[in-house]
């Protein structure tokens, strides 16, 4: 099941979130041929992006972008307030499975979060400090600072699943139980990647916290969404002008535009170009 669920330790006032996504993640990386370490890096970034978007308080979109100076020069994940996700990794060179980890793959690239409010068309941007060697470490620090709540985050990803577990200490947690936060953090620390990747929320939370009272809220569904927008591509071709479009057709036989984020091609032959510039454009979608 592709979903994220909030939960609450009712006797401690410690909140949390669990994420497990399979189908949407597999659709996002289908035919990408990413190496296993790159899948892990992009998957963990995708997991945390969904978890952050789950708590958006307005309609819009959350984007996490990393512009690296290493062999991976771009990681980008977008998630809407409806938890529709898409993303891509772009590399400067062919990678091997020996190249792994943020430092090796990204160099000293910066992580930036952009929040788009579709009601006001305003953007809010913030940088995530590269404090730590993993995505989880960086965002643990970021959440603790931005939310002003002590936070702990665990992430996992492979070719089939992405998963995450987040806990956050609320302002009155210590008044509820002075040792509660340290106890829950220590129990959470025992979670392993395979447990995150394979166990549903109910099973995982019971295994970790069977002596605690946990309220598990209804799930929010996650979906891969990367629609084909042929009209947008046509606008780009029209901006080239008819002469240039015909020149490309004459040299190449067709115009092929690759959507790198969604990983599909739009193709235009001479008939398409003539219809486009004559005003008799049909809406036939060519694959």
C-alpha positions as CSV (number, residue, x, y, z in Angstrom):
1,X,0.0,0.0,0.0
2,X,1.3,3.4,-0.9
3,X,0.5,5.5,2.1
4,X,1.7,7.7,5.0
5,X,0.1,7.7,8.4
6,X,0.4,10.0,11.4
7,X,0.4,8.5,14.9
8,X,0.5,9.8,18.5
9,X,1.8,8.5,21.8
10,X,-1.3,9.6,23.7
11,X,0.3,9.2,27.2
12,X,3.4,11.1,26.2
13,X,2.3,13.6,23.6
14,X,4.9,12.6,21.2
15,X,3.8,12.6,17.5
16,X,5.1,10.6,14.6
17,X,4.6,9.6,11.0
18,X,5.1,6.4,9.1
19,X,5.5,6.1,5.4
20,X,5.6,3.1,3.0
21,X,5.4,3.5,-0.8
22,X,5.9,0.8,-3.4
23,X,3.9,1.2,-6.6
24,X,4.4,4.9,-7.0
25,X,8.1,4.6,-6.3
26,X,8.5,1.8,-8.9
27,X,6.6,3.9,-11.5
28,X,8.9,6.9,-10.8
29,X,12.1,5.0,-11.5
30,X,10.8,2.6,-14.2
31,X,13.3,2.4,-17.1
32,X,15.6,4.9,-15.4
33,X,18.5,2.4,-14.9
34,X,19.7,4.0,-11.8
35,X,22.4,2.3,-9.8
36,X,21.5,0.8,-6.5
37,X,23.2,3.6,-4.5
38,X,21.5,6.3,-6.6
39,X,18.1,4.5,-6.1
40,X,18.7,4.6,-2.4
41,X,19.7,8.3,-2.4
42,X,16.8,9.4,-4.5
43,X,14.4,7.1,-2.7
44,X,15.2,8.5,0.7
45,X,14.9,12.0,-0.6
46,X,11.5,11.1,-2.1
47,X,10.3,9.6,1.2
48,X,11.2,12.7,3.2
49,X,9.6,14.9,0.6
50,X,6.3,13.0,0.9
51,X,6.4,13.1,4.7
52,X,7.0,16.9,4.6
53,X,4.2,17.4,2.0
54,X,1.8,15.4,4.2
55,X,1.9,18.2,6.8
56,X,1.4,21.1,4.3
57,X,-1.2,23.5,5.7
58,X,-2.3,24.9,2.3
59,X,-2.9,23.6,-1.2
60,X,0.2,23.7,-3.4
61,X,3.4,21.8,-4.0
62,X,6.6,21.0,-2.2
63,X,9.9,20.6,-4.1
64,X,13.2,19.3,-2.8
65,X,16.1,20.0,-5.2
66,X,19.8,19.1,-4.8
67,X,22.3,20.6,-7.2
68,X,25.4,18.6,-6.7
69,X,29.0,19.1,-7.8
70,X,29.7,15.4,-7.9
71,X,28.8,12.8,-10.5
72,X,25.1,13.4,-9.7
73,X,24.4,17.0,-10.6
74,X,20.6,17.1,-9.9
75,X,18.1,15.4,-7.7
76,X,14.6,16.7,-7.8
77,X,11.4,15.5,-6.1
78,X,8.0,17.3,-6.3
79,X,5.0,16.4,-4.2
80,X,1.6,18.1,-4.3
81,X,-0.7,18.6,-1.3
82,X,-2.6,15.6,-2.6
83,X,0.6,13.5,-2.3
84,X,1.1,13.1,-6.0
85,X,4.8,12.6,-6.5
86,X,7.3,12.7,-9.3
87,X,11.1,13.1,-9.5
88,X,14.3,12.5,-11.3
89,X,18.1,12.2,-10.9
90,X,20.5,13.5,-13.5
91,X,24.1,12.5,-13.7
92,X,27.3,13.8,-15.4
93,X,28.7,10.4,-16.0
94,X,27.9,6.7,-16.0
95,X,27.9,5.6,-12.4
96,X,29.0,2.3,-10.8
97,X,27.6,0.6,-7.7
98,X,30.9,1.4,-6.0
99,X,29.9,5.1,-6.0
100,X,27.6,5.5,-3.0
101,X,26.6,8.0,-0.4
102,X,25.7,11.7,-0.4
103,X,29.3,12.9,-0.3
104,X,30.5,10.7,-3.2
105,X,27.5,11.1,-5.4
106,X,26.7,14.8,-4.8
107,X,29.9,16.3,-3.6
108,X,29.1,19.5,-1.7
109,X,25.7,20.1,-3.4
110,X,23.1,22.1,-1.6
111,X,19.6,20.9,-0.6
112,X,16.8,23.4,-1.1
113,X,13.1,23.1,-0.2
114,X,10.5,25.2,-2.0
115,X,7.0,25.4,-0.8
116,X,4.4,26.8,-3.3
117,X,1.1,28.1,-2.1
118,X,-1.4,27.8,-5.0
119,X,-3.9,30.1,-3.2
120,X,-1.5,33.0,-3.1
121,X,1.1,32.1,-5.7
122,X,3.8,32.7,-3.1
123,X,7.0,30.7,-2.8
124,X,8.9,30.0,0.4
125,X,12.4,28.6,0.1
126,X,14.8,27.2,2.7
127,X,18.1,25.4,2.6
128,X,18.8,22.1,4.4
129,X,22.2,22.1,6.0
130,X,24.3,19.2,5.0
131,X,24.8,18.2,8.6
132,X,25.5,14.5,8.5
133,X,26.3,11.9,5.9
134,X,22.8,10.7,5.1
135,X,19.5,12.2,4.0
136,X,18.0,11.1,7.4
137,X,20.7,12.9,9.4
138,X,20.4,16.1,7.3
139,X,16.6,16.3,7.7
140,X,16.6,15.3,11.3
141,X,18.6,18.4,11.9
142,X,16.5,20.5,9.6
143,X,13.2,19.4,11.2
144,X,14.5,20.0,14.7
145,X,15.5,23.6,13.7
146,X,12.5,24.5,11.5
147,X,9.8,23.0,13.6
148,X,11.6,23.9,16.8
149,X,10.8,20.4,18.1
150,X,13.3,17.7,18.8
151,X,13.0,15.2,15.9
152,X,14.3,11.8,14.8
153,X,14.0,10.4,11.3
154,X,14.8,7.0,9.8
155,X,14.6,6.4,6.1
156,X,15.1,3.4,3.8
157,X,14.9,2.7,0.1
158,X,15.5,0.0,-2.5
159,X,14.4,-0.8,-6.0
160,X,10.9,-1.8,-4.8
161,X,10.0,0.3,-1.8
162,X,10.7,3.5,0.1
163,X,9.9,4.0,3.7
164,X,10.3,6.4,6.6
165,X,9.6,6.8,10.3
166,X,9.6,10.2,12.1
167,X,9.0,11.0,15.7
168,X,8.8,14.6,17.2
169,X,8.8,15.8,20.8
170,X,6.0,18.2,21.6
171,X,6.5,21.2,23.9
172,X,4.7,19.5,26.9
173,X,6.2,16.1,26.4
174,X,8.5,16.3,29.5
175,X,5.6,17.4,31.6
176,X,3.8,14.2,30.6
177,X,6.7,11.9,31.3
178,X,10.2,13.2,31.9
179,X,11.8,10.1,30.5
180,X,9.3,9.6,27.7
181,X,11.2,11.1,24.8
182,X,14.4,9.3,25.6
183,X,12.6,6.0,25.9
184,X,10.7,6.4,22.6
185,X,13.9,7.6,20.8
186,X,15.8,4.6,22.1
187,X,13.1,2.2,21.0
188,X,12.9,3.8,17.6
189,X,16.6,3.5,17.1
190,X,16.3,-0.2,17.0
191,X,14.4,-0.1,13.7
192,X,16.3,-1.6,10.8
193,X,16.0,-0.9,7.0
194,X,14.3,-4.2,6.3
195,X,11.7,-3.6,8.9
196,X,10.9,-0.2,7.5
197,X,10.7,-1.6,3.9
198,X,8.6,-4.6,4.6
199,X,6.3,-4.0,7.7
200,X,3.0,-2.1,7.6
201,X,2.5,0.7,10.1
202,X,0.4,-1.3,12.6
203,X,3.0,-4.2,12.7
204,X,6.0,-1.9,12.9
205,X,4.6,0.3,15.6
206,X,3.5,-2.7,17.7
207,X,6.9,-4.3,17.4
208,X,8.7,-1.2,18.4
209,X,6.3,0.2,21.0
210,X,4.2,-2.6,22.3
211,X,4.2,-1.3,25.9
212,X,3.2,2.2,24.8
213,X,-0.3,3.5,23.9
214,X,-0.2,4.6,20.3
215,X,-3.1,6.2,18.3
216,X,-2.7,5.5,14.6
217,X,-4.6,7.8,12.3
218,X,-6.2,7.1,9.0
219,X,-3.8,6.7,6.0
220,X,-3.2,9.3,3.3
221,X,-2.7,7.7,-0.1
222,X,0.4,8.4,-2.3
223,X,0.4,8.2,-6.1
224,X,2.8,8.8,-8.9
225,X,1.6,11.6,-11.2
226,X,3.5,12.7,-14.3
227,X,0.9,13.5,-17.0
228,X,1.9,14.0,-20.6
229,X,1.4,17.6,-21.7
230,X,1.8,17.5,-25.5
231,X,0.3,21.0,-25.8
232,X,3.1,22.4,-23.7
233,X,5.7,20.7,-26.0
234,X,3.9,22.2,-29.0
235,X,4.1,25.6,-27.6
236,X,7.9,25.1,-27.3
237,X,8.1,24.0,-30.9
238,X,6.0,27.0,-32.1
239,X,8.4,29.3,-30.3
240,X,11.2,27.9,-32.5
241,X,9.3,29.0,-35.6
242,X,8.2,27.1,-38.6
243,X,11.5,27.5,-40.6
244,X,13.5,26.0,-37.7
245,X,11.0,23.2,-37.1
246,X,11.0,22.3,-40.8
247,X,14.9,22.3,-40.8
248,X,15.0,19.9,-38.0
249,X,12.4,17.6,-39.7
250,X,14.5,17.7,-42.9
251,X,17.7,16.8,-41.1
252,X,16.4,14.3,-38.5
253,X,13.1,13.0,-40.0
254,X,11.2,14.0,-36.9
255,X,11.3,16.2,-33.8
256,X,11.7,14.2,-30.6
257,X,11.4,15.9,-27.3
258,X,12.4,14.0,-24.1
259,X,10.6,14.9,-20.9
260,X,13.4,14.1,-18.5
261,X,11.3,14.4,-15.3
262,X,8.6,12.1,-16.5
263,X,10.9,10.0,-18.8
264,X,8.8,9.9,-22.0
265,X,9.2,11.2,-25.5
266,X,6.9,13.3,-27.6
267,X,7.4,12.8,-31.4
268,X,6.4,15.1,-34.2
269,X,6.6,14.4,-38.0
270,X,6.2,16.7,-41.0
271,X,2.4,16.3,-40.9
272,X,2.3,17.4,-37.3
273,X,4.5,20.4,-38.0
274,X,2.4,21.5,-41.0
275,X,-0.8,21.1,-39.0
276,X,0.7,23.0,-36.1
277,X,1.7,26.0,-38.1
278,X,-1.4,26.0,-40.4
279,X,-3.8,26.2,-37.6
280,X,-5.3,22.8,-38.4
281,X,-3.5,21.1,-35.6
282,X,-5.2,17.9,-34.4
283,X,-4.9,16.6,-30.9
284,X,-3.6,13.2,-31.8
285,X,-1.0,12.0,-29.2
286,X,2.0,10.3,-30.8
287,X,4.1,8.0,-28.7
